Amino acid sequence: MKNLSVWIKAIALFLICLTFSSTDKKVYSLLEQAAAGVIGSILGGITAGIAVIFGILAIINKGETSTNFTSYLESLESDLKLLILCLAATIFLPYLRNYDIPLISYPEHDLIPSKAKLFTAAEIFAVVVSLNLIIEVISCMILVVKQSLKSKSL
């Protein structure tokens, strides 16, 4: 049931992004220019932070075989993989917006958003998901440090 609620939240978030998306080239080109660089640099910073935390944990827990951190580390790993997927989306969506696949034409209907609006919504969605993942990764990193300090003080 938890997966269903995640999918419902993701669909609702995408619909919100669709309402805020624009077909104006100036607007979506600004988003395309900034998003990949920002997400990539944040991903690099988070990776460096994780390396420092792992170094600290290796020194603190030297010689111990503790499983206190496995759930945190699994969560951290899945969040980082999703963040990399969002980075890939922000890199490739601008290319796919301008690339027309032969033999496939985008449908035109009153209920279907335009191609530009749909791609802008997908880019905004990738950025919003990335921001949520960054918050999750940072909170997970803080929890790992708190847990390591708590286990040492006992």
Secondary structure as a PSIPRED ss2 file (coil, helix, strand):
# PSIPRED VFORMAT (PSIPRED V4.0)

   1 M C   1.000  0.000  0.000
   2 K H   0.000  1.000  0.000
   3 N H   0.000  1.000  0.000
   4 L H   0.000  1.000  0.000
   5 S H   0.000  1.000  0.000
   6 V H   0.000  1.000  0.000
   7 W H   0.000  1.000  0.000
   8 I H   0.000  1.000  0.000
   9 K H   0.000  1.000  0.000
  10 A H   0.000  1.000  0.000
  11 I H   0.000  1.000  0.000
  12 A H   0.000  1.000  0.000
  13 L H   0.000  1.000  0.000
  14 F H   0.000  1.000  0.000
  15 L H   0.000  1.000  0.000
  16 I H   0.000  1.000  0.000
  17 C H   0.000  1.000  0.000
  18 L H   0.000  1.000  0.000
  19 T H   0.000  1.000  0.000
  20 F H   0.000  1.000  0.000
  21 S C   1.000  0.000  0.000
  22 S C   1.000  0.000  0.000
  23 T C   1.000  0.000  0.000
  24 D C   1.000  0.000  0.000
  25 K H   0.000  1.000  0.000
  26 K H   0.000  1.000  0.000
  27 V H   0.000  1.000  0.000
  28 Y H   0.000  1.000  0.000
  29 S H   0.000  1.000  0.000
  30 L H   0.000  1.000  0.000
  31 L H   0.000  1.000  0.000
  32 E H   0.000  1.000  0.000
  33 Q H   0.000  1.000  0.000
  34 A H   0.000  1.000  0.000
  35 A H   0.000  1.000  0.000
  36 A H   0.000  1.000  0.000
  37 G H   0.000  1.000  0.000
  38 V H   0.000  1.000  0.000
  39 I H   0.000  1.000  0.000
  40 G H   0.000  1.000  0.000
  41 S H   0.000  1.000  0.000
  42 I H   0.000  1.000  0.000
  43 L H   0.000  1.000  0.000
  44 G H   0.000  1.000  0.000
  45 G H   0.000  1.000  0.000
  46 I H   0.000  1.000  0.000
  47 T H   0.000  1.000  0.000
  48 A H   0.000  1.000  0.000
  49 G H   0.000  1.000  0.000
  50 I H   0.000  1.000  0.000
  51 A H   0.000  1.000  0.000
  52 V H   0.000  1.000  0.000
  53 I H   0.000  1.000  0.000
  54 F H   0.000  1.000  0.000
  55 G H   0.000  1.000  0.000
  56 I H   0.000  1.000  0.000
  57 L H   0.000  1.000  0.000
  58 A H   0.000  1.000  0.000
  59 I H   0.000  1.000  0.000
  60 I H   0.000  1.000  0.000
  61 N C   1.000  0.000  0.000
  62 K C   1.000  0.000  0.000
  63 G C   1.000  0.000  0.000
  64 E C   1.000  0.000  0.000
  65 T C   1.000  0.000  0.000
  66 S C   1.000  0.000  0.000
  67 T C   1.000  0.000  0.000
  68 N C   1.000  0.000  0.000
  69 F C   1.000  0.000  0.000
  70 T H   0.000  1.000  0.000
  71 S H   0.000  1.000  0.000
  72 Y H   0.000  1.000  0.000
  73 L H   0.000  1.000  0.000
  74 E H   0.000  1.000  0.000
  75 S H   0.000  1.000  0.000
  76 L H   0.000  1.000  0.000
  77 E H   0.000  1.000  0.000
  78 S H   0.000  1.000  0.000
  79 D H   0.000  1.000  0.000
  80 L H   0.000  1.000  0.000
  81 K H   0.000  1.000  0.000
  82 L H   0.000  1.000  0.000
  83 L H   0.000  1.000  0.000
  84 I H   0.000  1.000  0.000
  85 L H   0.000  1.000  0.000
  86 C H   0.000  1.000  0.000
  87 L H   0.000  1.000  0.000
  88 A H   0.000  1.000  0.000
  89 A H   0.000  1.000  0.000
  90 T H   0.000  1.000  0.000
  91 I H   0.000  1.000  0.000
  92 F H   0.000  1.000  0.000
  93 L H   0.000  1.000  0.000
  94 P H   0.000  1.000  0.000
  95 Y H   0.000  1.000  0.000
  96 L H   0.000  1.000  0.000
  97 R H   0.000  1.000  0.000
  98 N H   0.000  1.000  0.000
  99 Y C   1.000  0.000  0.000
 100 D C   1.000  0.000  0.000
 101 I C   1.000  0.000  0.000
 102 P C   1.000  0.000  0.000
 103 L C   1.000  0.000  0.000
 104 I C   1.000  0.000  0.000
 105 S C   1.000  0.000  0.000
 106 Y C   1.000  0.000  0.000
 107 P C   1.000  0.000  0.000
 108 E C   1.000  0.000  0.000
 109 H C   1.000  0.000  0.000
 110 D C   1.000  0.000  0.000
 111 L C   1.000  0.000  0.000
 112 I C   1.000  0.000  0.000
 113 P C   1.000  0.000  0.000
 114 S C   1.000  0.000  0.000
 115 K H   0.000  1.000  0.000
 116 A H   0.000  1.000  0.000
 117 K H   0.000  1.000  0.000
 118 L H   0.000  1.000  0.000
 119 F H   0.000  1.000  0.000
 120 T H   0.000  1.000  0.000
 121 A H   0.000  1.000  0.000
 122 A H   0.000  1.000  0.000
 123 E H   0.000  1.000  0.000
 124 I H   0.000  1.000  0.000
 125 F H   0.000  1.000  0.000
 126 A H   0.000  1.000  0.000
 127 V H   0.000  1.000  0.000
 128 V H   0.000  1.000  0.000
 129 V H   0.000  1.000  0.000
 130 S H   0.000  1.000  0.000
 131 L H   0.000  1.000  0.000
 132 N H   0.000  1.000  0.000
 133 L H   0.000  1.000  0.000
 134 I H   0.000  1.000  0.000
 135 I H   0.000  1.000  0.000
 136 E H   0.000  1.000  0.000
 137 V H   0.000  1.000  0.000
 138 I H   0.000  1.000  0.000
 139 S H   0.000  1.000  0.000
 140 C H   0.000  1.000  0.000
 141 M H   0.000  1.000  0.000
 142 I H   0.000  1.000  0.000
 143 L H   0.000  1.000  0.000
 144 V H   0.000  1.000  0.000
 145 V H   0.000  1.000  0.000
 146 K H   0.000  1.000  0.000
 147 Q H   0.000  1.000  0.000
 148 S H   0.000  1.000  0.000
 149 L H   0.000  1.000  0.000
 150 K H   0.000  1.000  0.000
 151 S H   0.000  1.000  0.000
 152 K H   0.000  1.000  0.000
 153 S H   0.000  1.000  0.000
 154 L C   1.000  0.000  0.000
